Amino acid sequence: MADQVGSDLYGQRLRAAARIVVPNSVRWNLARMAAGADGAQRPDAQSMITLLDRVVVLQAPIDTALLTDFARRVLDLMVAEGPGADFREPARFLEVTDAVIDIAQARGAPVTDLLLTQAQYYAFFADLGQGRLARISRAVASAATDEEETRAVLTLVRFHLDGSAYRKARLLLESCDRALDPASALRGSLLDLHATRGILHFYSDKALAEKSFTRVLEMAPAAELTDYEGRSVGLALHYLGRIRAAQRRLDEALDLLLRGDRTRERYSGPHLKGTAFNNLRIAEILLSVGEIAAAQHHLNRCAELLLLIGESSNAELQMNLVAARLERARGRPHEAELILRRCLRRTGQDPNPRALLQCLYEMCRIHAWARRPARVATTLAQGAVLFLRTQVRSPRGFLQAVREGVRVAIPRSLPRPRSRVPRSAAGPPAGVRCPCGEHGYDDE
């Protein structure tokens, strides 16, 4: 009996001591991050998650502002680094951050931004998953200011765009536009609105998209931006780069993509998933001009980053699509087909209409290249049904899709299988060259 009493007393004293130590540890870690510690001095994600877990389990008496600041830092770090392919436990991390958000909200603290960052983390596993949608919806409901509500609603718009729910996205965007008064709204909200409108138009009318993204750059001052504003500018630069690539203005495209990545990193810090996507888009451009070796370099970099962060959603799928195109460009259609079949299985598990259409488009090209007219017809019909159901928003869009589908479906319009030899390191054709400085061109 005495031993039990002694054990209980020891446990109580230990917990009491921990309630003092834990808040001090939180302050110390926050101070290290604020001081810009790096290397061995920088707090690692796992130790910070463990500390946040102790705050919850021990119900440590910690100031609300300190708690939310620490939770935000942990969430930002996990979004920047991803779940990882190592020892991290995503389910436990989400459980702990859920508990912290509940505590903060019960104390009357703003939680919208915490929920939106948590939604970004969910996107590592399923872009269109219910977990991500639930956090965004709760962020909208929890918004305490007009700026918070705008930020949350525009995030919901982008969620619907990811799933090709264009009508929902457009209606939400229009309601947000009506609610914002340009004379009084904060500049960050207006930049976010124009950037999101650009994404809405990007998949149907690139001229309108370009106007929206250009408007973001025109509104952004030359002086220092807030982090929120800087993210919109980085996004606009990235999409303008993709538009320039579609216009075959490839030097401009590469420059804009790199500027967009640097701008995002300047205002949001290192973000491995964003850098992976940037390398992927650069690889697409280099592949389009036959720079196989340079494209492979950026695709490898993308793959390394996605493996490092533990990405298993849309970014991994997009990478595999480019890998399939690369194999086809090398004259290896069988390898390309194997990659695409894996992609099609993956899209069936996490349905994303645009991603599935891209897979079917590439598969149609493989069948046409291999002279399989029956499979071309079947794949084209499958894609046409999906396109009509999820993507068509105007007669013009439908006609454009029909023209492209017919072009892909006619085997004689495509080259016969042949071996392609990568170009030399002397530089890309027609003066197009990647400005990243990693390819060893003769004059670098």
N, C-alpha and C positions, 0 to 999 in steps of 0.2 A: 504494500500500500504506500509506504514511504517512498519507494522507488518510483511509483507512478506519479505521486505528487511532485517529486523532484524533477521528473521528466517533463511534466506539464509546465512547471515553473520555468525550467530551462527554455522550453519552446516559446513561452510567452516573452521572456527576456530577449530571446533571439529575434522574434518578430518585431518587438519594440525597437531593438537596435537597427533592424533592417529598415524600419519606417523612417529612421533618421538618415541612414546611409544612402538609401535609394534616391530621395530628392536631391541630396548633394551630388550623387553620381550623375543625375540628369543635368544639373547645372554645369558640372565639369565637362560633360560631353558636348553640351551646347556651346560652351565657351571655346572648346577646341575647334568645333566646326565654324564658329563665327570668326575665329582667328585664321581660318584657312589652312589648318594643319593638313599635311599630306604625308604620304609614305607610312612609316610605322606609327606616326603620331595621329593619323587620321582614324577616327572611330570606324570600325568595320560594321557592315550591316547586321551580321549575326549577333554581335555583342549588343548592339542597340535594340534589336528585337527582343533579346533576352531581358534587357533592362526594362523595356516597355511592358513586357509580360510581368515582371516583378511589381511594377507600379500597380497593375490591375489586381494581381493575386493577393498582394499584401495590403491593398487599399491604402497605399502610402499617402499621407497628408501632403499633397502637392498643390501648389497654386494652379488655378485653372488656365491662366495664360501660359504658364510654364509647361503644363501638360499638353496643351494644344500645339504649342510651338515645337515641342519635342516630337509629338506624333507627326506633325507636318514634315519635319526633317527626316524622320524614319521613312515615311511614305515616299518622299521625294527621292531618297537614296535608293529605295527598292524599285521605284519606277525607272530610275536612271540605270540601275544595274540588272534589273530583271530577276525572276525567281532563281536563276542560276541552275546549272546542272550538277550542283555539288550537294552540300549537306542541308540546305535550307528547307524549311517546312512551310510551303505557301499556305496550307490550310490553317496552320496555327497562327501564322502572321495575320491572316485575314480575320481570324477569330479575335485576336488581341486588339487589332485596330478597330474592329466592330465595337468591342467593349469600351475602348477609349472614346470613340465617337459618341456612344450612348451616355457615358459619364459627362462628357463636355456639353452635350445637348441638354442633359438634365440640369446642369448648372447654368444654363442660359447662354453658353458660349456659341459663337458662329461655327457651324460645322460644314457648310456648303463646299468650301474648297477642299476639306479633308475627304469628303465623299467623292468629289470629282477626281481627286488624285487616286483614290482607291479604285475607282472605275477604270482608270488608265492601267492599273495593275491587273485587273481582271482581263483586260484585252490581250495579255500575254497568252492566255489559255483559250479564249473564245471571244472573238470580236463582237459576235452577235449573241453572246450568252445572256441568260437571265440575271446572272450576278452583276454583270456590268450595267444592264438596264435598270435593275433595282436600285443601284447606288446613284445613278444619274437621276432617276425619278425622285428619290428621296432628297437629293440635293436641290432639285427644283422646289419641292415642297418646303424645304428648310430655309430657303433663301430669306435673309433678313433685310437686304438692301436691294435697290434696283440693279446695281452692278452685279451683285451675286446672282440675282434671278436671270439676268441677261446671259451671264457666263454659263449658268446651268442649262438654260433653254437651248443655247447655241450648241452646247455639248450634246444635248438630246437630238438636235437636228443632224449633227454629224453621225450619231449612232444610226439614225434612220437611213442616212445616205450610204453608210457602210453596207446596209442590208438592202439597198436599192428600193427602199420605201420612199420614193420621190414625192408622192403626194403628201404624205405625212410631213416630210421634211419641209416642203414648200409652204404648207399651211402654217407650220410652227414659225418658220422664218418670217413669213408675212406678218404674223401676230407680233413677233418681236420687233419687227421694223416699225409697225404702227405705234408700239409702246414707247419707242425711243425718240426723244426729242433732240434733234441734232444741235439745237441751241444750248441745251443744258446737260445732255448726256456726257459722261466721261469719255475721253478720247479712246481709252482702251476698249470700251464697249463698242464704239463705232468701228474701230479697226477689226475687232473680232467679227462683227456683223458683216462687213464687206468681205473679209476672208472666207467666211462660211458661205456667203452668197456665191463667191467664186467657185468653191468646191461643188455647190449645187449645179452650176452651169457647166462645170468642167467636162462632165460626161455627156453633154448634149449639144452645147454651143460654146466652143472655145473662144469665140470672139467676145461674147458677153463675159465669160470667165476672165479673160484678159483685162477687160475694163475694170472689173471688181478688184482684181489683184493689183492692178496699176493704181487704183484709187487708194489702196492701203499704203503704198509707197509714197504717194503724193501727200497723204495726210500725216505721215510719220515725219516728225521734225529731224533735222540733222543733229540736234542735241540728244542727250542721253534719254533713252526710253525707260519706262518701267518694265519689269519682267513680263507682265501681261501683254503690254504693247509689243515688246520685242518678239514674243512668240508668234504674234500675228504677222509681223514683218518677215520673220524667217519662213513662215508657212507660205506667204505670198511669193517670196523669192523662189522657193522650191517649186511651186506649181507653175510659175512663169517659166522656169527652166524646162519643165515638162511640155509646156505649150510651145516653146521655141523648138524643142526636139521634134514635135509633131509638124512644125512648119519647116523642118530641115535646116534651121539656123543653128547648127550644132555647136559651133564655138560659143555662141551666146548661151546656149542651153547648159553646157558644161560649166561655164563661169557662174551662171545664176544658181545652179545646184550647189556648187561649192560655197558661194556667198550665203545661200540659205542655211547651209549646215553650220557655217561659222557664226551666223547671226543667232541661230537657235542655241548654239552652245554658249555664246556670250551671255545670253539672258536667262538661260535655263540650266546652265552647267552641262557637263558631259552627259550624254543620253545615248546609250549604246544602240538602242533600237532605231532611233532616228538616224544615227550614223550608218547603220546597216542598210536602211532604206535608201540613203543617199548613194552608197556604193552600188546598190542594185540598179538605180536609175542611170548612173554613169555607165555601168556595164551594158545596159540596154542600148545606149547611144553608141558606144564603141562597137558593139556587135553589129549595129545597123550599117556601119561603114566598113565592115569586114576586119576590124581590128580584134582578131580572135584572142591573141595573147593578152592584150591590155584588158579586154573584157573579162577574160578568165581571172586576171589578177583582182579586179574589183568584185567579181562574183565570189572568189575565195575569201576575200576580206569580209564580205557580207555573211557568208556561211560561218566563218569563225566567230563573228559577233553574235549571231543568232544562237549558236551552240553555247557560247559563254553565258548568255542571259537566259537560256532555257525557253526560248520562244517556240510555241507550237501552234500558232494560229495563222493569221493572214500573211504575215511577213514571210514565214517559212514557205507557204504555198507560192507566193509571188517569186521567191528565189528559185524554187523548183521549175516554175514556168520558164524563167530565163535560162536555167540550166538546160532545159529541153531544147530551146531555140539554139543554144550554143552547140549542142550535140548535132542538131540538124544542119547547122552551118558547117560543121566539120565533115559532113557527109556520112553521119552515123545515125540514120533514122531509127534503127532498132533500139538503140540506147535511149533516144529521145522518146520513143513510144513507151518504153518501160517507165521512165520518169513521169510521163503524162498519166499513165494508168494509176500510178501511186497518187498523183494529184487528184484524180477523179474520185478515188476511194476516200481521200482526205476531205474533199468538199462535201461528200455525202454525209460525213460525220458532223461537220460544222457548216451547214449550207450557207453559202454566200453567192447570190446569183451572178454577180460580175465575175467572181473568180471561176465559177463553174463554166460560164460562157467563154472565158479566156482558155480554159482547158479544152473545151470542145472545139474552139477555133483552131488551136494548135494541133489537135488530133486530126481535124479535117485536113489540114495542110499535109500532115504525115501520110494519111491515106491517099491523098491526091498525088503526092510525090511518089508513092509506092504503086500507083496505078491500081487502086482498089475502088472502082466506081460504086459498088453496092454499099461499102462502108462509108464512103463520102456522103452518099445520099442519106443514109441512116443518121449519121452524125450531124449533118446539116439540118435535117428535119428536127432532131432533138434540140439543137441549138435555136432553131427558128421558133419553136413552141415556147422555150424558156425566155427568149428575147421578147416575144410579143406579150408574154405574161408579166414580165418584170421590168423591162427597160424602155419600151416605146412610149414616148410622151407627145409625139407629133407625127403627122403624115411625112414631114421632111425626114425625121429620124428613121421612120420605117423604110422609106425609099433608099436612104443611104445604106441601111443594113442589108437590104435586098441586093443592092449593087455589089457590096463587099462579099456577101455570101456567094453570089454567082461567080465572082472572080476567084474565090478560093476553091469553089466546087469544080471548076472546069480544069481537068488535069493538064491540058495542053498549055494553059496559061502560066504554068509553073515549070521551073527548070527540072530536068531529069536528075536523079541522084548522081552526084559526082564528088570526088574528093576535093576539099578546099585546103589550100596550104596557107597558114597564117602569114601575114605580111611581115616584112623585116622590121627591125627596131628603128629603121631610119625615120619613121614617122607615119602618121595616118595619111590617107589620100586626101587630095584637094585642100591640104593645109589644116584639116581638122585634127586637133591633138588634145589629149587630156591635160588640163593644167595642174593636176595634182602633184606633179614633180616626182612620181614614183616609177616611171617607166624607162628611164635611161635613154631618152632621145639623144641624138648625136650632139646637140648644142646645149644640153642641160649640164 
